[in-house]
Every structure is written in C-alpha cells, then in structure tokens.
Amino acid sequence: MTNGEPSIAFAVGRHEDPAIEVRVNFGVFAGREATPAEIDRLAEWLLDEVASVTIVAEVRHEIGGTVEASVHLVRIEVQRDQAPVDDRERRALEQSLVERADYWARQCIADRHAETADL
C-alpha cells in the first residue's frame, strides 16, 4: 500500500489451482470477523473483474509451544479456468483484485471496528 499504510490484502505465490489467491488480513486490522453482508459486498466488487470467484472467510488458529493466536482471514480464489492464460494479464487481474480487496477491507473497518480490548 502506498502512503506508508500497511497492506491489508496481498497476493499469494503461484498456484496450479486456484490460479489466483488473494488473502486479506481482515481480523488483524478490523479486530473482528467479516460479516456475511460484507462478504456479499466484496463479491459484487470482484464480479466486475471476473465471472466467478470463491471467497472463504475463516478463522485460523496458529498454535505453538509459547504462542497461540486466532487470525480472521478472508481468502479470494480465482480458479484456473476463470483466470487469463497470459501471465501479464493474470498478474494485472491479480493486482486489481488485491486493490479492490484492500479498499473493501478499509471500508469495512471504517464502518465498524472492534477494539482489541473489547474482544
């Protein structure tokens, strides 16, 4: 993200399928999970770019000997048959999806933010 702001959404390295995967660290910045209505709004914004998309809202539990954390994550997946074959076009689509997801997350956070102390 520009202006010194941290990135909320980012693309994950290459996959066979899904061809494009974008992750949104929603809970880290929002302090809560994304609501079903927010996921629906994200889908509307993404369907301007792709014919179909999979959106997964999940809570990941990272557990180790000295640490335990729950992470509210939103994953956006575009299957291979929905992604451009040309590498440059695929990267451009990926970047557009990252930008839309980042904007979406920032709008959700501005609308409704849970303070960490409230959790």
Secondary structure, DSSP 8 states (H G I E B T S, - for coil): --TT---SEEE----SSSSEEEEE-HHHHHSS---HHHHHHHHHHHTTT-S--EEEEEEEEEE-SS-EEEEEEEEEEE-GGGS-SSHHHHHHHHHHHHHHHHHHHHHHHHH----GGG-
